[in-house]
Amino acid sequence: MTQIIIVCHANVCRSPLAAAILRSAFPIEGEVHVLSAGIEAIEGQQMCSLANKQLGELGSNDHRSLLLKDRLIRTSDLILTMGPEQSALLAARWPQSRERIYSLVQAATSAQSAREQGQLTSDQWGERLPQVLHSFRGLSSVPALRDPRRFRTSFLEPGRIPDGHGLPRVGHQRVLQYVAQYTRILANVR
C-alpha cells in the first residue's frame, strides 16, 4: 500500500479537495491511502464551502482539518504540497523526507510525462508512483499558473497553487479549479 499525504496551509480548502479527488480515483481499498494535513491547521475545522462545492459529483465531505505531524511525514511514501515554498519548508523541517516531497503541479506533470513514455500505467500507479516521480524529478517542465488575483496579466512561480482564502470569490474558485485539474492529471482521470 502507498500512503500519500497532501499538505496545504490550513487543511480546509486545497489539500482536502485534492485528497478527496485522489481517493475517488482508487476504488480498490488498500491500494492507495490518501490523507491531508495543514502546516498551520487548527484541528477539527470543516472544509470550506467553496471547496466542498467543487467536489460536485463526489458528494459532500465530512472532512475535519488535521495538523501536520512528524508521524504523518515519516509514514508517507509521497508528500504533495501546494507549491515550492511549502516543499522547501517541509524539506527543511524533515530533511530525511526531502526526496518524497513534490508540489502537486510538479507531481502531476511528472506523472503525465511518465505515462507518455510508458513508464507509469494505471494498474501500477499506486505501487510505482513514488519511484517514478523520483526518476522524473527535474526532467518535466513545471508550468506557471495564472495568478488568480490578476488572472489576465501575471503568473505565479512555477508549480505554485496559492491559497484562495482572502481572494474574491472568482479568484478562490480559480484556485480550486487548479487543485482539481492537477489532481486529476496526477490520477489520470477526467
N, C-alpha and C positions, 0 to 999 in steps of 0.2 A: 504494500500500500504506500502511496505517495501522499505526504502531507504538505499542503500549500497554505501559507498564511498571507493574506493581503492586508497591507498596512496603509493607513492614512493618518491624518492628524487626530480627529475626534472619534472616528469609527461610528459615525451616524449617517454618512452620505456615500462617499465614493467607495470605500472598501467593502461595506456590507452589500452595496449594489453589485460590485464585481464578484463578490463571493457567491451571492445568490444566482447570478447568471452562470458562473462557472460550475456550481453544484448541479444546476439543471442540465448541464451538458453531459453529465456522467450518471446515467440511470442505474449502472451496476454499483450497488452499495459496497463499500470497502475498497474499491479500486483507487479512488482519489478522495482524500479527506480535505475539505476546504474550510478554513477559518478566516476570520478577520479580526483586527485589533487596531487600536489607535495609540499613537505615540504619547498623546496628551489626553487620552479619553477619560471621561468621568463615567465610571461603570454604571450600567443599568439604563442608559438613555435609549429612547426609541429611535428608529431610523427616521430621518427627516421625511416629511410628507411628499416632497418632490421626488426623492429617490424611490420611495415606496411606490409612487405612481408610475415611475419609469419601469418598474418590474412588469407592468402590463399583464400579459397572459400567464406569467409565473405566479400571479396572485399576491396578496398582501403578505407581509413578512412580520414575524414576531421577534425580530432582532432586538437585542439589547447590547449596548456598547461594552467593549472589553478593553482594558488597559493592556498594552503590550508588555509582556514579562519575559524574563530570561528563559523560562521553561518553554515558552512558545517558539522562541528563536531556536533554541537547542534542538527541539524535536521536529522542526520543519525542514523538509527537503528542498523547498523553494520558498523564497521570501520576495513578495512583489510589493513595490511601493508606488506612490503616485508621482514620483519624479526623482531626478538625480540628487536633489538636495536631501530628500528623505533617505535615499540609498546611501549617500555619504554619511549621514548621521548614524544610521544603523551600523554601517561598516566600521565607523569609529568606535561606537559603543560595544559592538560584538565583532572584533576583527577576525575571530576564528570562523565566522559565518560569511565573510566577505564574498566568497565565490558562489554563494547561493542567493545573493541579493541582486535583483533586477528591478528596473521600473516596469510597470505594466506595459507601456508602449514598447520599450526595448524587448521585453519577452515576447510580445505579440509579433513584432516584426521579425525577430529571430526565428520564432516557430514557423511563421509563414515562409521564410526563406528555406528552412529545413524541409518543410513539406514540398516545396517546389523542386528541391533537389532529391526528393525521395528518401530523406533520412528520418522522417517522422510520419508514421501512418496513424490513422485513427485507432487501430487496435493496440498500438503500443504507446499511446500518448501518455497515460498516467505513469507508466513504468519508466519511460525513456526521457520525458521532458527535461528533468534537471540536467542530465548528461548532455543532451542535445543543445540546450541553451548554453551550457558552458563551452561547448565546442564552437558555437557560433558567436561567442562574446566578441564584440568589436568588429565583426565581419558584416553585419547588417546595418544599413543606414537607418537611423532613428529619426523620424520626422519631427519637425517643429510644428506644433498645433497653433491655430489662430487663437489669439488672446481673446477670451470671451468678454473682457472689459472693453476692448476696442476691436471688435470682431473683424472689421474690414481692413484695418491698417497695420496691425502688428502681430508678431509671432512670439511665442514663449520659447524658452530654452528647449532644445530637442528632448523629447521624452517626458515633458512635464505636463501633468494634468492638474490645474490649480484647484484650490478649494473654492467651491461655488457659494459658500455662505458669505453674505455681505455683498454679493453681486445683485444686480437687478434680476428679476425672475428669468428673463430670457438668457442672461449670462449663466445663471445657475443651471438652467435646462441644457445649455450647450455643454457645460462641464459633464453633466450626467450622460449626455449623448456620446461624448468622448469615452467615458468609462465603459459604457455598453458596447460601443463599436470595437474598442481594442480588446475587451474581454472576449467578445465573440470571435475576433480574429485569432486570439490565442487558443480558444477552444475549437476553432474551425467550425463554428455554427453560424447560421444566418439569422 
